[in-house]
């Protein structure tokens, strides 16, 4: 009788384990299909559709999202970028139309985003830290994974500075426009073509890589002065970068972040340094 009871208890234990696994799978699947952007659509609007959300506004010009670069047929060519105004609290939703057709979408949430369907269906294309959100002059550094999905790509990006996560799903351009895909920050940068001077509280942080920090300003056509502000997360990893220069410098935040990405900083610390260099 005791042996029979043990067998029955063991069988019940196995059934409970199976039920728990099925429940966990069901919850995970429900969470995956519940995301606003999917393999086939964004908010119920199929890729290629000319339909638009009921309530929307133009995406703010100063907002930068991961994997959002666009290059059209000429410098004046622009997509139609919109924000869906019916997003729930803590979430923002963006759509891009080219020639009237829905091609790309971004889900921005102050909390976890589930990329499981894209991870399962796609082939991993890259993994590593990239620049992401920018709304106030600070570019946030985040950890990203990108997938190829045949006719589409997907990127899941997690900020180091805030709870924000982004899921970007884009068409693979076919001649009408090109897409500047995220560049993994890989501790690189050009050597300087002119001498420069670095000063300020964080001068010691860039010691040994000054020539490459200077190199980020190679494309200026006259002497340049700039203040570079940095912040680190609780692990001492670079989490935010801001560059205020006295002239426009192309892609300078991405360059500076690439030079500094492998250098440790003060956990939860921040500060700045000044740079001046001749042409």
C-alpha positions as CSV (number, residue, x, y, z in Angstrom):
1,X,0.0,0.0,0.0
2,X,2.9,2.3,0.8
3,X,4.6,1.5,-2.5
4,X,1.3,2.2,-4.4
5,X,0.9,5.5,-2.6
6,X,4.5,6.5,-3.5
7,X,3.9,5.7,-7.2
8,X,0.6,7.6,-7.2
9,X,2.4,10.6,-5.5
10,X,5.2,10.4,-8.1
11,X,2.7,10.3,-10.9
12,X,0.9,13.3,-9.5
13,X,4.1,15.1,-9.1
14,X,5.0,14.6,-12.8
15,X,1.5,15.7,-13.9
16,X,1.9,18.9,-11.7
17,X,5.3,19.6,-13.3
18,X,3.9,19.1,-16.8
19,X,0.9,21.4,-16.0
20,X,3.2,24.1,-14.6
21,X,5.4,23.9,-17.7
22,X,2.3,24.2,-19.9
23,X,1.0,27.1,-17.9
24,X,4.4,28.9,-18.1
25,X,4.5,28.3,-21.9
26,X,0.9,29.6,-22.2
27,X,1.7,32.7,-20.2
28,X,4.9,33.3,-22.3
29,X,3.0,32.7,-25.5
30,X,0.2,35.1,-24.5
31,X,2.8,37.7,-23.6
32,X,4.6,37.2,-26.9
33,X,1.4,37.5,-29.1
34,X,0.2,40.5,-27.0
35,X,2.9,42.8,-28.2
36,X,1.7,45.7,-30.4
37,X,4.3,44.9,-33.1
38,X,4.4,41.4,-34.6
39,X,5.9,39.5,-37.5
40,X,3.0,40.4,-39.7
41,X,1.7,43.8,-38.5
42,X,1.9,46.8,-36.2
43,X,-1.3,47.4,-34.2
44,X,-3.3,45.3,-36.5
45,X,-2.1,47.2,-39.6
46,X,-0.4,44.8,-42.0
47,X,3.0,45.6,-43.4
48,X,2.5,47.5,-46.7
49,X,-0.9,48.8,-45.6
50,X,-1.9,52.4,-46.4
51,X,-4.1,52.6,-43.3
52,X,-3.1,54.7,-40.4
53,X,-4.0,54.9,-36.7
54,X,-7.2,56.7,-35.7
55,X,-5.3,59.2,-33.6
56,X,-1.7,60.1,-34.4
57,X,0.8,62.9,-34.6
58,X,4.1,63.5,-36.4
59,X,7.0,61.9,-34.5
60,X,8.9,64.7,-32.7
61,X,11.8,65.9,-34.7
62,X,14.2,65.6,-31.8
63,X,13.4,62.0,-30.9
64,X,16.0,59.4,-32.0
65,X,15.0,55.7,-31.7
66,X,17.2,52.6,-32.2
67,X,17.5,51.5,-35.8
68,X,15.6,54.5,-37.0
69,X,18.1,56.0,-39.6
70,X,16.7,56.6,-43.0
71,X,18.4,57.6,-46.3
72,X,16.1,58.3,-49.3
73,X,16.8,59.2,-52.9
74,X,18.3,62.6,-52.0
75,X,18.9,64.8,-48.9
76,X,15.4,66.2,-49.0
77,X,13.7,62.9,-49.1
78,X,11.9,62.0,-45.8
79,X,9.6,59.2,-44.7
80,X,6.3,59.9,-42.9
81,X,6.9,59.1,-39.3
82,X,4.0,59.1,-36.8
83,X,3.3,58.3,-33.2
84,X,0.1,56.4,-32.3
85,X,-1.6,58.4,-29.6
86,X,-3.7,55.5,-28.3
87,X,-0.7,53.7,-26.6
88,X,-1.3,52.7,-22.9
89,X,0.6,54.5,-20.1
90,X,4.3,53.8,-20.0
91,X,4.4,52.9,-23.7
92,X,4.9,54.8,-27.0
93,X,4.3,53.4,-30.5
94,X,5.7,54.7,-33.8
95,X,5.1,53.9,-37.4
96,X,6.9,54.8,-40.6
97,X,5.4,55.0,-44.0
98,X,7.3,55.3,-47.3
99,X,5.3,56.2,-50.5
100,X,2.2,55.8,-48.4
101,X,2.9,52.2,-47.3
102,X,3.6,51.0,-43.7
103,X,7.2,49.7,-43.7
104,X,8.6,50.0,-40.1
105,X,7.4,50.3,-36.5
106,X,8.9,50.8,-33.0
107,X,7.5,49.9,-29.6
108,X,9.1,51.9,-26.8
109,X,8.2,50.8,-23.2
110,X,9.4,51.7,-19.8
111,X,9.7,48.1,-18.9
112,X,10.2,44.6,-20.4
113,X,9.4,43.9,-24.1
114,X,9.1,40.3,-25.2
115,X,11.1,39.7,-28.5
116,X,10.5,35.9,-28.4
117,X,8.7,35.5,-31.7
118,X,11.5,37.3,-33.6
119,X,14.2,35.4,-31.7
120,X,12.5,32.1,-32.7
121,X,11.7,33.0,-36.3
122,X,14.9,34.9,-37.1
123,X,18.6,34.5,-37.5
124,X,20.7,36.5,-35.2
125,X,22.6,39.2,-37.1
126,X,24.4,41.1,-34.3
127,X,24.6,41.5,-30.5
128,X,26.2,44.2,-28.4
129,X,26.0,47.8,-27.1
130,X,24.6,50.4,-29.4
131,X,23.3,54.0,-29.1
132,X,19.6,54.3,-28.8
133,X,17.2,56.8,-27.3
134,X,17.8,60.6,-27.5
135,X,15.3,63.2,-26.6
136,X,17.2,65.8,-24.5
137,X,20.6,65.8,-26.1
138,X,21.7,62.7,-24.1
139,X,22.2,59.6,-26.2
140,X,21.5,56.5,-24.1
141,X,23.7,53.4,-24.5
142,X,21.8,50.1,-24.5
143,X,22.4,46.4,-25.2
144,X,20.9,45.3,-28.5
145,X,20.2,42.1,-30.4
146,X,19.2,42.1,-34.1
147,X,17.6,39.4,-36.2
148,X,17.2,38.8,-40.0
149,X,13.7,37.6,-40.8
150,X,13.7,37.2,-44.6
151,X,12.0,40.3,-45.8
152,X,12.2,42.1,-42.4
153,X,14.6,42.8,-39.6
154,X,14.0,43.2,-35.9
155,X,16.1,44.8,-33.1
156,X,15.5,44.5,-29.3
157,X,17.3,47.2,-27.4
158,X,17.5,47.6,-23.6
159,X,18.7,50.9,-22.1
160,X,21.5,50.9,-19.5
161,X,20.4,54.3,-18.2
162,X,16.6,53.8,-17.7
163,X,14.1,50.9,-17.7
164,X,13.3,51.7,-21.3
165,X,13.2,48.9,-23.9
166,X,12.6,49.1,-27.7
167,X,11.4,46.6,-30.2
168,X,12.1,47.9,-33.8
169,X,10.7,45.9,-36.8
170,X,11.7,47.1,-40.2
171,X,11.4,46.2,-43.9
172,X,14.6,45.3,-45.8
173,X,15.0,48.2,-48.2
174,X,14.8,47.3,-51.9
175,X,16.1,50.3,-53.7
176,X,13.6,53.0,-52.7
177,X,15.5,53.9,-49.6
178,X,18.3,52.6,-47.4
179,X,18.5,52.0,-43.7
180,X,21.4,52.9,-41.4
181,X,21.3,49.8,-39.2
182,X,22.6,50.0,-35.6
183,X,26.3,49.9,-35.3
184,X,27.7,47.9,-32.4
185,X,30.0,50.1,-30.3
186,X,33.3,48.2,-30.5
187,X,36.0,50.2,-28.7
188,X,37.2,51.8,-31.9
189,X,37.6,55.3,-33.4
190,X,39.8,57.1,-35.9
191,X,43.3,58.5,-35.1
192,X,43.3,62.3,-34.9
193,X,44.5,64.3,-37.9
194,X,45.3,67.3,-35.7
195,X,46.5,67.9,-32.2
196,X,43.9,68.6,-29.5
197,X,43.8,69.4,-25.8
198,X,41.6,67.7,-23.2
199,X,40.9,69.1,-19.8
200,X,38.3,69.0,-17.0
201,X,37.2,66.6,-14.3
202,X,37.1,63.5,-16.5
203,X,40.4,64.1,-18.2
204,X,41.8,61.0,-16.5
205,X,39.0,58.7,-17.8
206,X,40.1,59.3,-21.4
207,X,43.9,59.1,-20.6
208,X,45.5,56.8,-23.2
209,X,42.7,57.3,-25.9
210,X,42.9,61.1,-26.3
211,X,44.1,60.7,-29.9
212,X,41.0,58.7,-30.8
213,X,38.6,61.1,-29.0
214,X,40.2,63.9,-30.9
215,X,39.7,61.8,-34.1
216,X,36.0,62.0,-33.6
217,X,36.3,65.7,-34.6
218,X,38.3,65.1,-37.8
219,X,35.6,66.3,-40.1
220,X,35.4,69.8,-38.7
221,X,36.6,72.5,-41.1
222,X,37.9,74.9,-38.4
223,X,39.1,74.8,-34.8
224,X,36.5,73.2,-32.5
225,X,35.7,73.3,-28.9
226,X,33.3,70.8,-27.2
227,X,32.1,69.6,-23.8
228,X,31.7,65.9,-23.6
229,X,29.4,64.7,-20.8
230,X,29.3,61.0,-19.7
231,X,27.4,58.8,-17.3
232,X,27.8,55.2,-16.2
233,X,25.4,52.6,-14.8
234,X,25.6,50.7,-11.5
235,X,28.2,48.3,-13.1
236,X,30.4,51.1,-14.2
237,X,29.5,50.6,-17.9
238,X,29.0,53.6,-20.2
239,X,25.3,54.4,-20.2
240,X,24.8,58.0,-21.6
241,X,26.8,60.4,-23.7
242,X,26.2,64.0,-24.7
243,X,28.4,66.2,-26.9
244,X,27.9,70.0,-27.0
245,X,30.2,71.5,-29.7
246,X,30.5,75.0,-31.1
247,X,29.8,73.6,-34.5
248,X,28.0,70.7,-36.1
249,X,30.0,67.5,-36.0
250,X,28.6,64.5,-37.9
251,X,27.9,61.4,-35.8
252,X,30.1,62.5,-33.0
253,X,28.2,60.9,-30.1
254,X,28.4,57.5,-31.8
255,X,32.2,58.0,-32.4
256,X,32.9,59.1,-28.8
257,X,30.8,56.2,-27.3
258,X,32.7,53.8,-29.5
259,X,36.1,55.0,-28.2
260,X,35.0,54.9,-24.6
261,X,32.7,51.8,-24.5
262,X,35.3,49.5,-23.2
263,X,36.7,51.8,-20.5
264,X,35.3,51.3,-16.9
265,X,33.8,54.3,-15.1
266,X,32.6,55.1,-11.6
267,X,29.4,53.1,-10.9
268,X,26.4,55.4,-11.1
269,X,28.8,58.3,-11.7
270,X,28.8,61.1,-14.2
271,X,30.9,64.1,-15.3
272,X,32.4,65.9,-18.3
273,X,35.6,66.9,-20.0
274,X,36.4,69.7,-22.4
275,X,38.1,69.3,-25.8
276,X,39.8,71.9,-28.0
277,X,41.6,71.1,-31.2
278,X,42.8,72.9,-34.2
279,X,41.6,72.1,-37.7
